[in-house]
């Protein structure tokens, strides 16, 4: 494994062990729940929007290292972004983990999110990495049903 892969693996492990924004927001405008029935990952995303800007975001839940790290990094990256920017990030991230080349270098513009580029090589883990993103999308669209990766 190369240095860059080691760095990204360390980043995912760090965010899994010490997730950022792991709490329920006191004041939130939307929330959604996500569940991955294959491995049992569960996540609830809380958002606070002002106009078309996501001012605050947090999550709670349990699951594997990939799922927890994805939710943690997601919350650090999207804070104070416009909703259309978040939608573009979702699409780039989803493309990276489902269809991309798997090389972090190809997705440098995603910053820390590019740590998940290698997930494409493990199809069962794609659902773990994308669950927080699908749940965020559901929260922003005010969907009430539990989001599933199935």
JOMOCOR-V805164 format. One record per run of one state. SS is the DSSP state (hx for helix, st for strand, lp for the rest). FROM is the first residue (numbers start at 0). LEN is the number of residues. If there is no record, write none. Layout:
ss->(SS	SS)
from->(FROM	FROM)
len->(LEN	LEN)
This chain:
ss->(lp	hx	lp	st	lp	st	lp	st	lp	st	lp	hx	lp	st	hx	lp	hx	lp	hx	lp	st	lp)
from->(0	2	17	21	22	29	36	40	50	52	62	64	78	80	82	98	103	121	122	140	146	148)
len->(2	15	4	1	7	7	4	10	2	10	2	14	2	2	16	5	18	1	18	6	2	2)
